[in-house]
């Protein structure tokens, strides 16, 4: 790989673990306990769903670790799809993941307005522009989110080493906020284990309660796959990536569980949910987690909770800035995207044009409104599942065709379990009647993205289809020694 496109090796194991953990624990961790987990699954149903989902996702993480060790380059699943199945599969996988990662940046940018509405009611709600999908768009919040987008874009433009250090600080901020929230809730005079009854939602069977959470839990933990995207910048042995990803997944389970239990312990959770329903009926801003934080800490509770949520939002923006820009870089190296995306800054050693492209798309967020952006995020989950699937089946092909690998049967079993998890994930999102079926609007956006992908594929196919396998491998993988399994 030529010097001008080589990335700096500056990420330590703890920085990568912070990147993965924070990318897993998003602002939904603080919203879903009162909106979905407790009302639809109950405390025990939620915990069981978390554990089953994390267990299966861990097999996907193991498959990623095999491929990180085999090919430690930027691009993650895109590069792995190329290794296993060639440039067309790599394009499909990469195109799906690009919108997936950028959409998560966009929804985290939108979450900034939620935080400031909670902390400073009315302060940024000036200059009403219009209403989209039930969400009023204000000029004040447009300016706020624009500033956030440009700020984090600039940090990543300057260099991942600095961004990685910030990621570490914000991950600690997130963890501290969650621990403080749980401790405050558990210390209330009204707090009791008895408040967690009924253990399962009374509106569904026990199995249904578990399946409701299991259906979305793989996407609650999405973010561990930001680790392979930055593999080229590891300042340590890539073989350590497996433990980093699995640790991040189960730490994510712990943090999600602490927030959910903190909400349920304070007072009998059916009583809390009834209060939230009454607030929604009255047109109020119902947020169960915020209500419990206020009960535990008073006005200071808003600051404690905002500290955790702000950490979740900011590190999510940062983490997926890194993932999306490195994916665009990898696709550019393979000549599937224009060379413009692959240019590395001569001083900061970052893919600055890919970062600028991500900034431009993210700047649409303030004008779209939170609800409209959520449609794109729902659709992006399909892209994540496609990335999981290609990684697992590529890992299987690598293992089957490699000699001298220890524990081959165990590795193949992990690939099979990861593939099953990916197929279930995609099916639960797209099969009618599934509890995780994405809505009509996200399906429309997905269709538009597919059409654009078909156009982009054929309009650029002449550029890369004339290259030999060795030229493609050198462009995508950085060398011609890494064995590929398509011919």
ZIMO-V704433 format. One record per backbone hydrogen bond with DSSP energy under -1.0 kcal/mol. NH is the residue of the N-H (numbers start at 1). CO is the residue of the C=O. E is the energy in kcal/mol with one decimal. If there is no record, write none. Layout:
[[NH:CO:E] [NH:CO:E]]
This chain:
[[5:2:-1.3] [6:3:-1.4] [10:8:-1.1] [11:233:-2.5] [16:12:-2.3] [17:13:-2.5] [18:14:-2.1] [19:15:-2.2] [20:16:-2.4] [21:17:-2.9] [22:18:-2.5] [23:19:-1.7] [24:20:-1.5] [25:21:-2.5] [26:24:-1.1] [29:26:-1.8] [30:27:-1.5] [32:28:-2.8] [35:31:-1.1] [36:32:-3.2] [37:32:-2.0] [38:33:-2.1] [40:36:-2.5] [41:37:-1.9] [42:37:-1.5] [44:199:-1.4] [45:199:-1.3] [46:42:-2.1] [47:43:-2.2] [48:44:-2.5] [49:45:-2.0] [50:46:-2.6] [51:47:-2.3] [52:48:-2.5] [53:49:-2.4] [54:50:-2.9] [55:51:-2.3] [56:52:-2.1] [57:53:-2.5] [58:54:-1.8] [60:56:-1.1] [61:57:-2.3] [62:58:-2.2] [63:59:-2.0] [64:60:-2.3] [65:61:-2.1] [66:62:-1.9] [67:63:-1.9] [68:64:-2.7] [69:65:-2.0] [70:66:-2.0] [71:67:-3.0] [73:71:-2.2] [78:75:-1.9] [80:76:-2.0] [81:77:-2.8] [82:78:-1.6] [83:79:-2.2] [84:80:-2.2] [85:81:-2.8] [86:82:-1.7] [90:86:-2.0] [91:87:-2.4] [92:88:-2.3] [93:89:-2.6] [94:90:-3.0] [95:91:-3.0] [96:92:-1.9] [97:93:-2.1] [98:94:-2.3] [99:95:-1.2] [100:96:-1.3] [101:97:-2.7] [102:98:-2.4] [103:99:-2.2] [104:100:-1.2] [105:101:-1.6] [106:102:-2.2] [107:103:-2.4] [108:104:-1.9] [109:105:-2.0] [110:106:-2.1] [111:107:-1.5] [112:109:-1.2] [113:110:-1.1] [115:111:-2.1] [116:112:-2.1] [117:113:-1.9] [118:114:-1.8] [119:115:-2.6] [120:116:-2.6] [123:120:-1.8] [126:124:-1.5] [129:137:-3.3] [132:135:-2.4] [135:132:-1.7] [137:130:-3.1] [139:127:-1.8] [140:126:-2.0] [142:138:-2.0] [143:139:-2.4] [144:140:-1.9] [145:141:-2.7] [146:142:-2.1] [147:143:-2.2] [148:144:-1.9] [149:145:-2.4] [150:146:-2.5] [151:147:-2.4] [152:148:-2.3] [153:149:-2.3] [154:150:-2.2] [155:151:-1.8] [156:152:-2.0] [157:153:-2.1] [158:154:-2.1] [163:159:-1.8] [164:160:-3.2] [165:161:-1.7] [166:162:-2.2] [167:163:-2.5] [168:164:-1.7] [169:165:-1.9] [170:166:-2.8] [171:167:-2.2] [172:168:-1.8] [173:169:-2.0] [174:170:-2.5] [175:171:-2.4] [176:172:-2.8] [177:173:-2.2] [178:174:-2.1] [179:175:-2.4] [180:176:-2.7] [181:177:-2.3] [182:178:-2.7] [183:179:-2.7] [184:180:-2.5] [185:181:-2.4] [186:182:-2.7] [187:183:-1.3] [188:185:-1.2] [191:188:-1.2] [192:265:-1.5] [195:192:-1.4] [196:193:-2.0] [197:194:-1.5] [204:201:-1.2] [209:205:-2.3] [210:206:-1.9] [211:207:-2.5] [212:208:-2.2] [213:209:-1.3] [214:210:-2.8] [215:211:-2.6] [217:213:-1.9] [219:216:-1.3] [220:216:-1.3] [221:217:-1.5] [224:221:-1.2] [226:223:-1.9] [227:224:-1.5] [230:227:-1.0] [231:228:-1.6] [233:230:-2.0] [234:231:-1.6] [235:11:-2.7] [240:237:-2.1] [241:238:-2.1] [244:240:-1.7] [245:241:-2.6] [246:242:-2.4] [247:243:-2.6] [248:244:-2.2] [249:245:-2.3] [250:246:-2.2] [251:247:-2.2] [252:248:-2.0] [253:249:-1.8] [254:250:-1.9] [255:251:-2.4] [256:252:-2.6] [257:253:-2.4] [258:254:-2.3] [259:255:-1.8] [260:256:-2.3] [261:257:-3.0] [262:258:-2.3] [263:259:-2.1] [264:260:-1.9] [265:261:-2.3] [269:195:-2.0] [271:268:-1.1] [272:268:-1.6] [273:269:-2.7] [274:270:-2.0] [275:271:-1.8] [276:272:-2.1] [277:273:-2.3] [278:274:-2.1] [279:275:-2.0] [280:276:-2.3] [281:277:-2.4] [282:278:-1.7] [283:280:-1.5] [284:279:-3.3] [286:284:-1.2] [291:287:-2.2] [292:288:-2.2] [293:289:-2.2] [294:290:-2.1] [295:291:-2.0] [296:292:-2.3] [297:293:-2.5] [298:294:-2.3] [300:297:-1.1] [301:298:-1.3] [304:300:-2.3] [305:301:-2.8] [306:302:-2.3] [307:303:-2.0] [308:304:-1.5] [309:305:-2.7] [310:306:-3.0] [311:307:-1.9] [312:308:-2.2] [313:309:-2.9] [314:310:-2.8] [315:311:-2.1] [316:312:-1.5] [317:313:-2.4] [318:314:-2.4] [319:315:-3.0] [320:316:-2.2] [321:317:-1.6] [322:318:-2.0] [323:319:-2.0] [324:320:-2.4] [325:321:-2.2] [326:322:-2.0] [327:323:-1.8] [328:324:-2.4] [329:325:-2.0] [330:326:-2.1] [331:327:-2.3] [332:328:-2.0] [333:329:-2.3] [334:330:-1.4] [335:332:-1.9] [336:331:-1.7] [337:331:-1.3] [341:338:-1.6] [342:339:-1.4] [343:340:-1.0] [345:350:-3.1] [349:345:-1.7] [352:350:-2.1] [355:351:-1.9] [356:352:-2.3] [357:353:-2.5] [358:354:-2.0] [359:355:-2.4] [360:356:-2.5] [361:357:-2.1] [362:358:-2.6] [363:359:-2.0] [364:361:-1.6] [365:362:-1.7] [368:365:-1.3] [369:365:-1.3] [373:369:-1.9] [374:370:-1.9] [377:373:-1.8] [378:374:-2.4] [379:375:-2.1] [380:376:-2.1] [382:379:-1.3] [384:380:-1.8] [385:381:-2.0] [386:382:-2.0] [387:383:-2.1] [388:384:-2.3] [389:385:-2.4] [390:386:-2.5] [391:387:-2.0] [392:388:-2.4] [393:389:-2.4] [394:390:-2.1] [395:391:-2.4] [396:392:-1.9] [397:393:-1.7] [398:394:-2.4] [399:395:-2.5] [400:396:-2.6] [401:397:-1.5] [402:399:-1.2] [411:407:-2.3] [412:408:-2.5] [413:409:-2.1] [414:410:-2.2] [415:411:-2.0] [416:412:-2.4] [417:413:-2.5] [418:414:-2.5] [419:415:-2.5] [420:416:-2.4] [421:417:-2.4] [422:418:-2.3] [423:419:-2.6] [424:420:-2.6] [425:421:-2.3] [426:422:-2.5] [427:423:-2.8] [428:424:-2.9] [429:425:-1.3] [430:426:-1.5] [431:427:-3.1] [434:431:-1.9] [437:434:-1.5] [438:429:-2.2] [443:439:-1.7] [444:440:-2.0] [445:441:-2.3] [446:442:-2.6] [447:443:-2.1] [448:444:-2.2] [449:445:-2.5] [450:446:-2.2] [451:447:-2.2] [452:448:-2.5] [453:449:-2.2] [454:450:-2.6] [455:451:-2.2] [456:452:-2.9] [457:453:-2.8] [458:454:-2.2] [459:455:-2.3] [460:456:-1.3] [463:460:-1.0] [464:460:-1.1] [465:461:-2.8] [467:464:-1.2] [472:468:-2.5] [473:469:-2.8] [474:470:-2.4] [475:471:-1.9] [476:472:-2.9] [477:473:-2.8] [485:83:-3.3]]
